[in-house]
Amino acid sequence: MNQFTHQFDRTAKYLHWISALVILWASISGLYIAFFELTPNIKKHILSFNVSITTVFIPLFCWRIYHRLKQGTPEAHSAMTRLEIKLAHIGHTLLYILVSLVLVSGVLMMSHDIAVFRLFTIPQLVHDQSSIHFFEILHLYTCRLLALLVLCHLAALLKHEVMGKRILKRMI
């Protein structure tokens, strides 16, 4: 990526918005399942869709990480302070780490084979119940941390936009 540009390239933008849609859908629907009473059939369909969409998302997210490492990021907005730039770097790094942990723990916590949109099946990878329980707990807490970090990400975006630092246009 040209180090003097303020825009992300088209691939980075597509991968960002696909990631945003998948992460927001999985987070919101997961919280919905956790806090509202649903019929077993509806819950089963939402969970099945979430498992399928996030499983398909894993290679896309790996591509996103590769692309980010290969292309880098555009130059920071000129009005951002050194502290804001450092915090943005830390926040984005944590987002990548947490999404990775959520995806990996989500696969490893499965106590059955993963049916992906009924097109193909991925065999269960972990069979030891205590290990499955560990990954369930890891998944639960990393999902919560990810939701909190996404809210911080959106709050930072809103703050910068309101203060005239039009950083959203870099990603659209």
N, C-alpha and C positions, 0 to 999 in steps of 0.2 A: 504494500500500500504506500502511496506517496505520503511521505512524512509531513508534507505541508498542507494536506487537505483537511477540511473540517468535517467531511462526510464519510460515513462508512460505505463500503462498496455494496453493490446490489446483492451479492451472495450473503454478506453479513446481515443486511437488512431482512432478507427473506428468512434466514435462519433465526434471527432475533424474534420476528413476529410469529413464526411457527412455534418457537419455544414459549413465547408469552401465552399464546392460545392454549397450548397443551398444559402448561404449568397452571394457568388460571383455571382451566376446566377441571383438572384433576384436584386442585386445591379446593375449589368451591364445591364441587360435587362430593368430595371426600368429607368436607365439613358438614355438608347437608345430610349425608348418610349418618354421620356421627351424632348430630344434634336433633334430628327429626325422626319421628316414627314413620317408617315406610313399610309397605307390604313386602314380604320376602321376595316376591317376583320382581318388583321394581328395583329393590336393593341389589338383587342378583344381576339384573341387566346393567345397572350403572357400574357395579364393580367389574363385571365382565368387559364392558366397554373401556373402563379406565385401565384395566390390565392390558388390553389389546393396544390402545392408543399409546400408552407409555412404553410398551415393549417395542412398538414400531418407531417410537421417538428416540430410542437409545442410539441407533446408528446415526440419526440426524444430529443428535447432540454431540456425539463423538466427532462428526464432521465439523460442527460448530467450533468445538475446542481446537481442532486441527487448523481450521481456517483462521481463527483468532490468533493462534501462535504463529502461523505462517505470515499473515497479513499485518498483524499488529493493530493498533488503534489510531484513529486520526488525532491530530494535534488537539489539545484541550482548548475549550473556549477561552478567548483572551481575557475575559473578565473574571475567570475563576482564580481563586487564590491557590497557593501551593498546598495549603491544608485541604481545600476542597478537592484538588486533583488527587492528593494522596488518599483521602477518604473514598473517593470514587473508585480508585484502583483497588483498595482493600475490599470495598463493597462488592465490586464485580467479581473479584477473585473468590470471595466467600459464596457468591451466587453460584459460580461454576462448581465449587467444591460441594455445596449442599445439594444442588441438583444431581450431581454424580452420586452422592451418597444415597439420596432418595431413590434414584433409579436402580442402583445396585442392590440396596437393601430390599427394595420392592420385589425384585426377582428372587433373591435368596431367601426371603421369608415365606415363599409359597410352599404350601404343604401338599401340592398336587401339580400335575403338568400344567403348563400355560397354553391355553388355546387362544391363538391370535386371530380374532375375527372369524373363527371356525375355518380358517384357510390352512393353517398348519399348527403344529403343536411343538412346544419346547419342553423337553423332559424336566421334571423336578430336579434341581441341582443339589439341594441339601436335604438329607433324610434324617439327621439327628435332631430330635425334638428340642433339645436345649439350644442348639445352634439356630434352629428356626425361631425359637422364642427370642433369642438375642437379636436377630435381624428384624423381628416384629417391633421390638422396643426401639432399636436404632431407627427404623423407618418412622415410627410414631414421632419421636423427638426431632428428627431431621426435617420431617414435614412441617412441624410447628415452627422450627427455626426458619425454614424456608419461607413460610407464610409471613412471618415477622419481617424478614429481610426484604421480601417483595414489597410489603407495605412501606418500609423505609426507602426503598428504591423509588416507589411512586411518589412518596412525600418529597424526596430530594428533587425529583423531576418537577413537581408542582412548584416547589420553592424557587427553583431556577427560572422556570417559565414566568412566574409572577414577578420576579425581580428583573426581568428583561434579558436574562441569559438564555436565549432560545436554543437550548440543547436538544430538544425533541426533533427539530428539523434535520439533525445529523442522522437520525434513524428512520426518516420517512422519505 
